[in-house]
């Protein structure tokens, strides 16, 4: 494997495209957002990313990040097989958990998503493949943060596919946020040093899609 260079030391609170001033947010910006990753066979990390994007709807992302450990504890580390078996009693347990976002629609959507992942695996399908179908061959680097779209025709099509598979609470905006988060698109603007670093890491992990 080719050695992946360390993150550019120029990534500082003065130059990040988001996350300035909060160590947790800065770490997410530098090390996770837009970075492709290799998930395990149960795809729990991808389920987690999609679920947290749904929970973030209407809230700030830092709010969700600060609750991430509580979400993992509440949802069995997002193990699809475990979460898929959650029943009404589990929903009520989660609604009483002050550590997470207590939104019934988002909680039941996460359970539905886990069931969708399990059903896909039983058919020999992968959630990652659904996302990868919408990886653009060429994705222009945004000049500034103002040039980053909230959704795209591709994310609208992805959201439609996900809903057909049984996922809920995933519209074009949430679908695009997930595409950004997992590195299907790299929307770090050209002004952000992470733009170059993330593209380099994405090439190393996926072997595709970089500029």
Helices and strands as residue ranges (DSSP letters): H 23-31, H 44-56, H 61-66, H 68-74, G 76-78, H 80-84, H 88-95, H 104-122, H 127-132, G 145-147, H 153-165, H 172-181, H 194-206
